Amino acid sequence: MEIDIKEQIENPLLNRTEIHFDCIYQGESTPKVLEVKNRLVTQLDVDKNLLVVDKVNPSYGEGRADGYAKLYDSEEKLVQIEKQHILNKNKEPVKEEEKEEE
């Protein structure tokens, strides 16, 4: 899977950078949101907790998808602005062992 960033737009009003990207995955299944998020985090060298992948829209039969992500200045702003379902799909799954410890 390759990620090609098309544009980054600064949005000072919402304290974030909006990122539009193409995800190319010829011969593979459509990547999951968390896979795309992890690849963007390493590619942009940013904090994982400040990046949210909003959309990954696959193009039928092409092996590519258009994506949209948001990089916030702080976790407080991210939690304050983002909708809960977006936050949920960007969370790492909790392992069974960790659930038992709590």
QUIPEFEN-V277721 format. One record per helix or strand of 3 or more residues. SS is the DSSP state (H for helix, E for strand). FROM is the first residue (numbers start at 1). TO is the last residue. If there is no record, write none. Layout:
BEGIN
ss=SS from=FROM to=TO
ss=SS from=FROM to=TO
END
This chain:
BEGIN
ss=E from=2 to=11
ss=E from=16 to=24
ss=H from=33 to=44
ss=H from=48 to=50
ss=E from=51 to=59
ss=E from=64 to=72
ss=H from=75 to=81
ss=H from=84 to=89
ss=H from=96 to=101
END
